[in-house]
Amino acid sequence: MSNRPLQLWCGPRLVGMLVECYYTDFNWYGTLTGVLKRGENPLPDRVPDFIEFCIAWHDRIEVGENVEATQFDQYSDVIESGQWMTKTEDGTVQKIETPIFWSAGETCWRVSES
């Protein structure tokens, strides 16, 4: 587990902080805290909407509802933006694939290969 928090960015906008980060099975995991709300920083509404949608989608799975991956198509602009990255305290930037979000801030992401 990393004791160093990471900043989560989408393009030039800070989304929040990732804490308690660790790497396993080709994925990074952490807890998203300090998530910016609509109108702050100025974060486009699509990013908070996407985060809220991810959380609700996974919550529906937990209670046994039928969900389809195609429901994410409405956020293809956010998912395919190529603008997601993490940044360390010393300014090191790592381009990542679009993260996935669960309740309680649980977050999963992969380092981008492009």
DSSP file (Angstrom, degrees, kcal/mol; ACC not computed):
  #  RESIDUE AA STRUCTURE BP1 BP2  ACC     N-H-->O    O-->H-N    N-H-->O    O-->H-N    TCO  KAPPA ALPHA  PHI   PSI    X-CA   Y-CA   Z-CA
    1    1 A M              0   0    0      0, 0.0     2,-0.4     0, 0.0    21,-0.3   0.000 360.0 360.0 360.0 142.8    0.0    0.0    0.0
    2    2 A S  B     -A   21   0A   0     19,-4.0    19,-0.5     1,-0.1    18,-0.3  -0.754 360.0-161.7 -92.8 133.6    1.2    3.5   -0.8
    3    3 A N  S    S+     0   0    0     -2,-0.4    -1,-0.1    17,-0.1    17,-0.1   0.561  71.9  89.0 -85.1  -9.1    1.3    6.1    2.0
    4    4 A R  S    S-     0   0    0     17,-0.1    17,-0.2    15,-0.1    -2,-0.1  -0.789  76.3-135.2 -94.2 122.6    1.5    8.8   -0.6
    5    5 A P        -     0   0    0      0, 0.0    84,-0.4     0, 0.0     2,-0.4  -0.368  15.5-144.1 -70.3 154.7   -1.8   10.2   -1.9
    6    6 A L  E     -B   18   0B   0     12,-2.7    12,-3.9    82,-0.1     2,-0.4  -0.929   9.3-129.1-116.8 144.2   -2.3   10.7   -5.6
    7    7 A Q  E     -BC  17  87B   0     80,-2.9    80,-1.8    -2,-0.4     2,-0.5  -0.756  19.4-143.4 -85.9 139.6   -4.3   13.5   -7.2
    8    8 A L  E     -BC  16  86B   0      8,-3.1     7,-3.3    -2,-0.4     8,-1.3  -0.930  23.9-176.8-105.3 124.8   -6.8   12.3   -9.8
    9    9 A W  E     -BC  14  85B   0     76,-3.1    76,-2.2    -2,-0.5     2,-0.4  -0.893  25.7-162.7-121.4 148.3   -7.2   14.6  -12.8
   10   10 A C  E >  S-BC  13  84B   0      3,-2.4     3,-1.4    -2,-0.3    74,-0.2  -0.923  76.4 -48.6-125.0 104.9   -9.4   14.7  -15.9
   11   11 A G  T 3  S-     0   0    0     72,-3.5    74,-0.1    -2,-0.4    71,-0.0  -0.490 122.4 -20.1  63.8-136.7   -7.7   17.0  -18.3
   12   12 A P  T 3  S+     0   0    0      0, 0.0     2,-0.5     0, 0.0    -1,-0.2   0.328 119.3  95.5 -84.7  10.0   -6.7   20.2  -16.5
   13   13 A R  E <  S-B   10   0B   0     -3,-1.4    -3,-2.4    29,-0.0     2,-0.4  -0.880  71.6-132.2-112.8 128.5   -9.2   19.7  -13.7
   14   14 A L  E     -B    9   0B   0     -2,-0.5    -5,-0.2    27,-0.3    22,-0.1  -0.613  21.1-177.6 -73.0 125.5   -8.5   18.2  -10.3
   15   15 A V  E     -     0   0B   0     -7,-3.3    21,-2.4    -2,-0.4     2,-0.3   0.851  53.2 -69.6 -91.5 -42.4  -11.2   15.6   -9.5
   16   16 A G  E     -B    8   0B   0     -8,-1.3    -8,-3.1    19,-0.2     2,-0.4  -0.974  54.0 -66.8 172.3-171.5  -10.1   14.5   -6.0
   17   17 A M  E     -BD   7  33B   0     16,-2.8    16,-3.3    -2,-0.3     2,-0.6  -0.875  30.6-147.5-109.5 139.1   -7.4   12.7   -4.0
   18   18 A L  E     +BD   6  32B   0    -12,-3.9   -12,-2.7    -2,-0.4     2,-0.3  -0.929  25.0 179.3-104.0 122.1   -6.7    9.0   -4.1
   19   19 A V  E     + D   0  31B   0     12,-2.5    12,-2.6    -2,-0.6   -16,-0.1  -0.782  55.9  28.6-120.5 164.6   -5.5    7.6   -0.8
   20   20 A E  E    S-     0   0B   0    -18,-0.3    -1,-0.2    -2,-0.3     2,-0.2   0.901  82.3-178.2  53.2  45.9   -4.5    4.1    0.5
   21   21 A C  E     +A    2   0B   0    -19,-0.5   -19,-4.0   -17,-0.2     2,-0.3  -0.491  10.0 166.1 -79.7 143.2   -3.4    3.2   -3.0
   22   22 A Y  E     - D   0  29B   0      7,-2.3     7,-2.7   -21,-0.3     2,-0.4  -0.980  26.9-131.4-151.6 161.2   -2.1   -0.2   -3.9
   23   23 A Y  E     + D   0  28B   0     -2,-0.3     2,-0.3     5,-0.2     5,-0.2  -0.954  34.5 146.2-120.0 131.0   -1.4   -2.3   -7.0
   24   24 A T  E >   + D   0  27B   0      3,-2.6     3,-1.9    -2,-0.4    -2,-0.1  -0.958  62.6   8.9-159.6 146.0   -2.4   -5.9   -7.6
   25   25 A D  T 3  S-     0   0    0     -2,-0.3     3,-0.1     1,-0.3    -1,-0.0   0.860 128.1 -56.7  51.2  43.9   -3.5   -8.0  -10.6
   26   26 A F  T 3  S+     0   0    0      1,-0.2     2,-0.3    84,-0.0    -1,-0.3   0.569 119.0 100.3  69.0  11.5   -2.5   -5.3  -13.1
   27   27 A N  E <   -D   24   0B   0     -3,-1.9    -3,-2.6    83,-0.1     2,-0.4  -0.934  64.0-137.7-126.7 150.4   -4.8   -2.8  -11.5
   28   28 A W  E     -DE  23 109B   0     81,-3.3    81,-2.2    -2,-0.3     2,-0.3  -0.827  22.8-169.0 -98.5 145.9   -4.4    0.1   -9.1
   29   29 A Y  E     +DE  22 108B   0     -7,-2.7    -7,-2.3    -2,-0.4     2,-0.3  -0.969  17.5 138.9-133.6 149.7   -6.9    0.6   -6.3
   30   30 A G  E     - E   0 107B   0     77,-1.9    77,-2.5    -2,-0.3     2,-0.5  -0.964  48.5 -92.5-169.9-178.7   -7.5    3.4   -3.9
   31   31 A T  E     -DE  19 106B   0    -12,-2.6   -12,-2.5    -2,-0.3     2,-0.5  -0.959  32.7-138.0-114.9 123.8  -10.1    5.5   -2.1
   32   32 A L  E     +D   18   0B   0     73,-3.4     2,-0.3    -2,-0.5   -14,-0.2  -0.688  31.2 171.1 -83.3 125.4  -11.3    8.7   -3.7
   33   33 A T  E     +D   17   0B   0    -16,-3.3   -16,-2.8    -2,-0.5    72,-0.0  -0.857  52.3  30.6-128.1 164.0  -11.7   11.6   -1.3
   34   34 A G  S    S-     0   0    0     -2,-0.3     2,-0.2   -18,-0.2    -1,-0.2   0.859  74.5-170.9  59.1  38.3  -12.3   15.3   -1.6
   35   35 A V        -     0   0    0     -3,-0.2   -19,-0.2   -19,-0.1    -1,-0.2  -0.420  20.4-124.3 -66.2 130.0  -14.3   14.9   -4.8
   36   36 A L        -     0   0    0    -21,-2.4     2,-0.1    -2,-0.2     3,-0.1  -0.493  24.3-138.3 -74.7 144.7  -15.1   18.2   -6.3
   37   37 A K    >   -     0   0    0      1,-0.2     3,-2.0    -2,-0.2     6,-0.4  -0.445  38.4 -63.3 -97.2 171.2  -18.7   19.0   -7.0
   38   38 A R  T 3  S+     0   0    0      1,-0.3    -1,-0.2    -2,-0.1     3,-0.1  -0.239 122.1  21.1 -53.9 138.5  -20.3   20.6  -10.0
   39   39 A G  T 3  S+     0   0    0      4,-1.0     2,-0.4     1,-0.3    -1,-0.3   0.357  97.0 115.5  84.6  -6.7  -19.2   24.2  -10.5
   40   40 A E  S X  S-     0   0    0     -3,-2.0     3,-3.1     3,-0.2    -1,-0.3  -0.832  85.5  -4.7 -98.3 134.7  -16.0   23.8   -8.6
   41   41 A N  T 3  S-     0   0    0     -2,-0.4   -27,-0.3     1,-0.4    -1,-0.2   0.461 121.7 -79.5  80.0  13.5  -12.6   24.1  -10.2
   42   42 A P  T 3  S-     0   0    0      0, 0.0    -1,-0.4     0, 0.0    -4,-0.1   0.604  75.2-179.3 -74.1 106.0  -14.6   24.4  -12.8
   43   43 A L    <   -     0   0    0     -3,-3.1    -4,-1.0    -6,-0.4    -3,-0.2  -0.623  32.1-114.9 -79.9 126.0  -15.2   20.7  -13.2
   44   44 A P    >   -     0   0    0      0, 0.0     3,-1.2     0, 0.0    -1,-0.1  -0.311  20.8-122.8 -60.3 143.8  -17.5   19.8  -16.1
   45   45 A D  T 3> S+     0   0    0      1,-0.3     4,-2.4     2,-0.2     5,-0.2   0.779 106.0  70.2 -58.4 -27.1  -20.8   18.3  -15.0
   46   46 A R  H 3> S+     0   0    0      1,-0.2     4,-2.3     2,-0.2    -1,-0.3   0.858  95.2  52.5 -62.6 -35.5  -20.1   15.2  -17.1
   47   47 A V  H <> S+     0   0    0     -3,-1.2     4,-2.4     2,-0.2    -1,-0.2   0.961 112.5  41.5 -70.6 -50.6  -17.3   14.0  -14.8
   48   48 A P  H  > S+     0   0    0      0, 0.0     4,-2.6     0, 0.0     5,-0.2   0.897 115.5  53.0 -61.6 -36.2  -19.3   14.2  -11.5
   49   49 A D  H  X S+     0   0    0     -4,-2.4     4,-2.5     2,-0.2    -2,-0.2   0.917 109.1  49.2 -61.9 -42.2  -22.3   12.7  -13.3
   50   50 A F  H  X S+     0   0    0     -4,-2.3     4,-2.7     2,-0.2    -1,-0.2   0.921 111.1  49.1 -62.3 -44.8  -20.1    9.8  -14.6
   51   51 A I  H  X S+     0   0    0     -4,-2.4     4,-2.2     1,-0.2    -2,-0.2   0.936 113.0  46.9 -61.2 -47.0  -18.8    9.2  -11.1
   52   52 A E  H  X S+     0   0    0     -4,-2.6     4,-2.4     1,-0.2    -1,-0.2   0.892 111.8  51.5 -62.6 -39.6  -22.3    9.1   -9.6
   53   53 A F  H  X S+     0   0    0     -4,-2.5     4,-2.9     2,-0.2    -2,-0.2   0.930 108.6  50.9 -63.0 -45.8  -23.5    6.9  -12.4
   54   54 A C  H  X S+     0   0    0     -4,-2.7     4,-2.4     1,-0.2     5,-0.2   0.927 111.8  47.5 -56.8 -47.0  -20.7    4.4  -11.8
   55   55 A I  H  X S+     0   0    0     -4,-2.2     4,-2.2     1,-0.2    48,-0.3   0.937 114.4  45.5 -61.8 -47.3  -21.5    4.2   -8.1
   56   56 A A  H  X S+     0   0    0     -4,-2.4     4,-2.1     2,-0.2    -1,-0.2   0.886 111.3  53.7 -64.3 -38.9  -25.2    3.8   -8.7
   57   57 A W  H  X S+     0   0    0     -4,-2.9     4,-1.5     1,-0.2    -1,-0.2   0.927 111.9  43.9 -61.7 -46.6  -24.5    1.1  -11.4
   58   58 A H  H  X S+     0   0    0     -4,-2.4     4,-2.0    43,-0.3    -1,-0.2   0.855 110.4  55.8 -68.6 -34.5  -22.4   -0.9   -9.0
   59   59 A D  H  X S+     0   0    0     -4,-2.2     4,-1.2    -5,-0.2    -1,-0.2   0.889 105.1  53.1 -62.6 -38.6  -24.9   -0.5   -6.2
   60   60 A R  H  <>S+     0   0    0     -4,-2.1     5,-2.6     1,-0.2     3,-0.2   0.876 106.8  52.0 -65.2 -36.7  -27.6   -1.9   -8.5
   61   61 A I  H ><5S+     0   0    0     -4,-1.5     3,-1.9     1,-0.2    -1,-0.2   0.926 104.3  57.9 -61.3 -44.0  -25.4   -5.0   -9.1
   62   62 A E  H 3<5S+     0   0    0     -4,-2.0    -1,-0.2     1,-0.3    -2,-0.2   0.807 107.8  45.9 -58.4 -31.9  -25.0   -5.4   -5.3
   63   63 A V  T 3<5S-     0   0    0     -4,-1.2    -1,-0.3    -3,-0.2    -2,-0.2   0.303 122.8-103.4 -97.5   9.8  -28.8   -5.7   -4.9
   64   64 A G  T < 5 +     0   0    0     -3,-1.9    -3,-0.2     1,-0.2    -2,-0.1   0.602  66.7 152.1  86.5  12.0  -29.2   -8.1   -7.8
   65   65 A E      < -     0   0    0     -5,-2.6     2,-0.6    -6,-0.2    -1,-0.2  -0.414  51.8-108.4 -73.5 153.2  -30.6   -5.8  -10.4
   66   66 A N        +     0   0    0     -2,-0.1     2,-0.3     2,-0.0    -1,-0.1  -0.731  45.2 176.1 -82.5 119.5  -30.0   -6.5  -14.0
   67   67 A V        -     0   0    0     -2,-0.6     2,-0.4    -6,-0.0     3,-0.0  -0.900  18.0-146.7-123.7 155.1  -27.5   -4.0  -15.5
   68   68 A E    >   -     0   0    0     -2,-0.3     3,-1.8     1,-0.1     4,-0.2  -0.958  17.8-135.8-123.1 139.5  -25.9   -3.8  -18.9
   69   69 A A  G >  S+     0   0    0     -2,-0.4     3,-2.1     1,-0.3     4,-0.2   0.797 102.9  71.7 -60.7 -27.8  -22.5   -2.5  -19.8
   70   70 A T  G >  S+     0   0    0      1,-0.3     3,-1.7     2,-0.2     4,-0.3   0.678  77.5  78.2 -64.4 -15.2  -24.1   -0.6  -22.7
   71   71 A Q  G X  S+     0   0    0     -3,-1.8     3,-0.7     1,-0.3    -1,-0.3   0.731  85.2  62.7 -64.8 -19.6  -25.6    1.7  -20.1
   72   72 A F  G X  S+     0   0    0     -3,-2.1     3,-2.4     1,-0.2    -1,-0.3   0.620  77.4  88.8 -77.4 -13.0  -22.1    3.3  -19.9
   73   73 A D  G X  S+     0   0    0     -3,-1.7     3,-1.9     1,-0.3    -1,-0.2   0.811  74.8  67.6 -56.1 -30.9  -22.4    4.4  -23.6
   74   74 A Q  G <  S+     0   0    0     -3,-0.7    -1,-0.3    -4,-0.3     3,-0.2   0.678 102.7  47.1 -64.3 -15.4  -24.0    7.6  -22.5
   75   75 A Y  G X> S+     0   0    0     -3,-2.4     4,-2.8     1,-0.1     3,-0.8   0.031  71.4 121.8-111.9  25.1  -20.7    8.6  -21.0
   76   76 A S  H <> S+     0   0    0     -3,-1.9     4,-2.7     1,-0.3    -1,-0.1   0.828  71.4  59.7 -59.1 -31.3  -18.5    7.6  -24.0
   77   77 A D  H 34 S+     0   0    0     -3,-0.2    -1,-0.3    -4,-0.2    -2,-0.1   0.876 112.6  37.9 -64.6 -36.3  -17.2   11.2  -24.2
   78   78 A V  H X4 S+     0   0    0     -3,-0.8     3,-0.9     2,-0.2     5,-0.3   0.905 119.1  47.8 -78.0 -44.4  -15.8   10.9  -20.6
   79   79 A I  H 3< S+     0   0    0     -4,-2.8     3,-0.4     1,-0.2    19,-0.4   0.884 119.3  37.8 -66.1 -40.4  -14.7    7.3  -21.0
   80   80 A E  T 3< S+     0   0    0     -4,-2.7    -1,-0.2    -5,-0.3    -2,-0.2   0.235  85.7 103.5 -97.3  13.6  -12.9    7.8  -24.3
   81   81 A S  S <  S-     0   0    0     -3,-0.9    -1,-0.2     1,-0.1    -2,-0.1   0.789  70.1-147.2 -68.7 -27.7  -11.5   11.3  -23.6
   82   82 A G        +     0   0    0     -3,-0.4    -1,-0.1    -4,-0.3    -2,-0.1   0.716  68.0 112.1  67.6  18.6   -7.9   10.0  -22.9
   83   83 A Q        +     0   0    0     -5,-0.3   -72,-3.5    12,-0.1     2,-0.3   0.353  38.3 113.0-107.9   4.5   -7.6   12.8  -20.4
   84   84 A W  E     +C   10   0B   0     12,-0.4    12,-2.0   -74,-0.2     2,-0.3  -0.582  37.2 151.8 -82.7 140.5   -7.5   10.9  -17.1
   85   85 A M  E     -CF   9  95B   0    -76,-2.2   -76,-3.1    -2,-0.3     2,-0.3  -0.989  35.9-132.5-158.1 159.7   -4.2   10.9  -15.1
   86   86 A T  E     -CF   8  94B   0      8,-2.4     8,-2.6    -2,-0.3     2,-0.4  -0.858  18.8-160.9-111.2 155.0   -2.8   10.7  -11.6
   87   87 A K  E     -CF   7  93B   0    -80,-1.8   -80,-2.9    -2,-0.3     6,-0.2  -0.998   7.9-142.7-138.1 132.4   -0.2   13.1  -10.2
   88   88 A T    >   -     0   0    0      4,-2.1     3,-1.9    -2,-0.4   -82,-0.1  -0.337  36.0 -98.1 -84.9 171.5    2.1   12.5   -7.2
   89   89 A E  T 3  S+     0   0    0    -84,-0.4    -1,-0.1     1,-0.3   -83,-0.1   0.816 125.6  54.1 -58.5 -31.5    3.1   15.1   -4.7
   90   90 A D  T 3  S-     0   0    0      2,-0.1    -1,-0.3     1,-0.0    -3,-0.0   0.395 124.1-103.2 -87.5   5.4    6.3   15.7   -6.6
   91   91 A G    <   +     0   0    0     -3,-1.9     2,-0.3     1,-0.3    -2,-0.1   0.479  66.2 153.8  92.5   2.6    4.4   16.4   -9.8
   92   92 A T        -     0   0    0      1,-0.0    -4,-2.1    -5,-0.0     2,-0.4  -0.521  31.2-151.2 -68.6 125.8    5.0   13.0  -11.6
   93   93 A V  E     -F   87   0B   0     -2,-0.3     2,-0.5    -6,-0.2    -6,-0.2  -0.829  13.7-171.2-104.2 136.1    2.1   12.4  -14.0
   94   94 A Q  E     -F   86   0B   0     -8,-2.6    -8,-2.4    -2,-0.4     2,-0.2  -0.977  20.1-136.7-126.3 116.7    0.9    9.0  -15.0
   95   95 A K  E     -F   85   0B   0     -2,-0.5    17,-2.3   -10,-0.2     2,-0.3  -0.542  32.3-174.9 -70.8 135.2   -1.7    8.7  -17.8
   96   96 A I  B     -H  111   0C   0    -12,-2.0   -12,-0.4    15,-0.3    15,-0.2  -0.864  28.4-104.8-130.2 161.6   -4.4    6.2  -16.9
   97   97 A E        -     0   0    0     13,-2.9    13,-0.2    -2,-0.3    15,-0.1  -0.418  65.8 -69.2 -74.1 162.3   -7.4    4.6  -18.4
   98   98 A T        -     0   0    0    -19,-0.4    -1,-0.2    -2,-0.1    12,-0.1  -0.338  60.9-125.0 -56.4 124.9  -10.8    5.9  -17.2
   99   99 A P        -     0   0    0      0, 0.0     2,-0.4     0, 0.0    10,-0.2  -0.258  12.7-132.8 -70.7 161.3  -11.2    4.9  -13.5
  100  100 A I  E     -G  108   0B   0      8,-2.6     8,-2.2   -46,-0.0     2,-0.4  -0.925  21.2-151.2-113.8 141.5  -14.2    2.9  -12.2
  101  101 A F  E     +G  107   0B   0     -2,-0.4   -43,-0.3     6,-0.2     2,-0.2  -0.905  15.0 178.3-122.5 142.0  -15.9    4.1   -9.0
  102  102 A W    >   -     0   0    0      4,-2.8     3,-0.8    -2,-0.4   -47,-0.2  -0.734  44.6 -66.1-125.3 176.3  -17.8    2.3   -6.3
  103  103 A S  G >  S+     0   0    0    -48,-0.3     3,-1.6    -2,-0.2    -1,-0.2  -0.144 116.0  32.1 -58.1 161.0  -19.5    3.4   -3.0
  104  104 A A  G 3  S-     0   0    0      1,-0.3    -1,-0.2    -3,-0.1    -3,-0.0   0.687 132.4 -70.7  61.2  21.3  -17.4    4.7   -0.2
  105  105 A G  G <  S+     0   0    0     -3,-0.8   -73,-3.4     1,-0.2    -1,-0.3   0.475  80.7 162.3  81.2   1.3  -14.9    6.1   -2.7
  106  106 A E  E <   -E   31   0B   0     -3,-1.6    -4,-2.8   -75,-0.2     2,-0.3  -0.339  15.5-178.0 -58.7 133.5  -13.5    2.8   -3.8
  107  107 A T  E     -EG  30 101B   0    -77,-2.5   -77,-1.9    -6,-0.2     2,-0.4  -0.989  17.4-168.2-140.5 143.3  -11.7    3.4   -7.1
  108  108 A C  E     +EG  29 100B   0     -8,-2.2    -8,-2.6    -2,-0.3     2,-0.3  -0.994  16.0 160.9-132.5 138.9   -9.9    1.2   -9.6
  109  109 A W  E     -E   28   0B   0    -81,-2.2   -81,-3.3    -2,-0.4     2,-0.4  -0.981  24.6-141.1-152.0 162.5   -7.7    2.2  -12.6
  110  110 A R        -     0   0    0     -2,-0.3   -13,-2.9   -83,-0.2     2,-0.2  -0.945  32.1-104.9-124.2 148.1   -5.0    1.0  -14.9
  111  111 A V  B     -H   96   0C   0     -2,-0.4   -15,-0.3   -15,-0.2     2,-0.2  -0.519  45.7-111.1 -67.8 136.0   -2.0    2.7  -16.3
  112  112 A S        -     0   0    0    -17,-2.3   -17,-0.1    -2,-0.2    -1,-0.1  -0.453  16.9-154.3 -71.8 140.1   -2.7    3.7  -19.9
  113  113 A E              0   0    0      1,-0.2    -1,-0.1    -2,-0.2   -17,-0.0   0.522 360.0 360.0 -89.7  -7.3   -0.6    1.8  -22.5
  114  114 A S              0   0    0    -19,-0.0    -1,-0.2     0, 0.0    -2,-0.0   0.447 360.0 360.0 -99.2 360.0   -0.9    4.7  -25.0
